[in-house]
Amino acid sequence: MSAAAEGGDGFTAAASEGFPGRIAVLRRHGGDGRGRPHRSNEHEHGRAAARAALGLLGGPGLERVPIGADADGCPVWPAGVAGSISHSAPWAAAAAAWTRSGVRGVGVDVEVVRPRHAALWQRVVMPDDAQAAPPGAPAEYVATVCFALREAVYKCVFPVLRVPMDWPDARLATNWDVGSAGVVLDERLGCDGALAAEFRAHDGAVVALCWWTAGASRK
Ligand SMILES: CC(C)(COP(=O)(O)OP(=O)(O)OC[C@H]1O[C@@H](n2cnc3c(N)ncnc32)[C@H](O)[C@@H]1OP(=O)(O)O)[C@@H](O)C(=O)NCCC(=O)NCCS
């Protein structure tokens, strides 16, 4: 996930060679005086990131199309767009891609790396993940990356599959050096096609992105 534009207020990126969409990661200042927006503003901050991602994607007036939510809480994107929203104060992130580019689903997750995230290890770091993680990497960082990647996977496929998932349902082959991960879902979920993921550490936060490319359909 290489940044196209980067600064203290976040970054925007065409996430990689593989992802044909755009991602916007925004930092909000103000709010409670410690750089975090009031909790009630997080939803709007996420929508601001969504508008930024849509603006980067292009298309006349795309960033002005209201993004609602469905009964499951999934964002409702403009026709022909797949996308995802995440917020973790002071950050918000959104990613979007045209479905005509072959993308069926997109998931994004942003998490501030906090010491207490080490406690997520038992739930979100599978034995393969632990083996692949860089020796000596802080437990809270490894756990936050694994958590964010799996949340991004969930947010990528749930709006299409509408099937609950458990953490071990997503097997990750993570390349910690380049920040990428191959993703294989449990067969039970009936997800064919290809899933790929990337992550990036940025100013105390981790941003994870997952996308699902064509050919994927529920069996
Ligand atoms: C719904 C869920 C993904 C939200 O994640 P979160 O870390 O609490 O919050 P984030 O800020 O990252 O994301 C929130 C946004 O996700 C979107 N969202 C909500 N439910 C969603 C769903 N079921 N699918 C996709 N996106 C969803 C919304 O846009 C929401 O923001 P909004 O309410 O302002 O519109 C999370 O609570 C959850 O249920 N995770 C699944 C856990 C799980 O099954 N893990 C195993 C995965 S392998």
The ligand as a Gaussian input file, in Angstrom:
#p B3LYP/6-31G(d) Opt

LIG

0 1
 C      -19.219000      -4.689000      11.860000
 C      -17.744000      -4.623000      12.206000
 C      -16.966000      -5.164000      11.024000
 C      -17.388000      -3.159000      12.444000
 O      -16.009000      -3.072000      12.688000
 P      -15.414000      -2.073000      13.799000
 O      -13.948000      -2.330000      13.882000
 O      -16.231000      -2.191000      15.035000
 O      -15.676000      -0.656000      13.243000
 P      -15.047000       0.066000      11.985000
 O      -14.958000       1.471000      12.344000
 O      -13.824000      -0.591000      11.484000
 O      -16.145000      -0.141000      10.871000
 C      -17.402000       0.445000      11.037000
 C      -18.022000       0.553000       9.664000
 O      -18.107000      -0.725000       9.051000
 C      -19.248000      -0.733000       8.192000
 N      -19.990000      -1.926000       8.519000
 C      -20.822000      -2.128000       9.561000
 N      -21.270000      -3.390000       9.535000
 C      -20.711000      -3.979000       8.473000
 C      -20.801000      -5.286000       7.923000
 N      -21.551000      -6.234000       8.480000
 N      -20.083000      -5.553000       6.806000
 C      -19.319000      -4.607000       6.228000
 N      -19.198000      -3.344000       6.703000
 C      -19.901000      -3.058000       7.822000
 C      -20.006000       0.554000       8.425000
 O      -19.729000       1.453000       7.385000
 C      -19.423000       1.050000       9.730000
 O      -19.347000       2.436000       9.855000
 P      -20.667000       3.336000       9.995000
 O      -21.527000       2.643000      10.996000
 O      -20.186000       4.670000      10.433000
 O      -21.290000       3.346000       8.628000
 C      -17.403000      -5.421000      13.473000
 O      -18.077000      -4.896000      14.578000
 C      -17.739000      -6.870000      13.345000
 O      -18.863000      -7.312000      13.547000
 N      -16.748000      -7.663000      12.987000
 C      -16.905000      -9.035000      12.672000
 C      -16.151000      -9.864000      13.629000
 C      -15.897000     -11.151000      12.980000
 O      -16.785000     -11.888000      12.631000
 N      -14.640000     -11.425000      12.778000
 C      -14.232000     -12.555000      12.068000
 C      -13.744000     -12.096000      10.781000
 S      -12.658000     -13.241000      10.019000

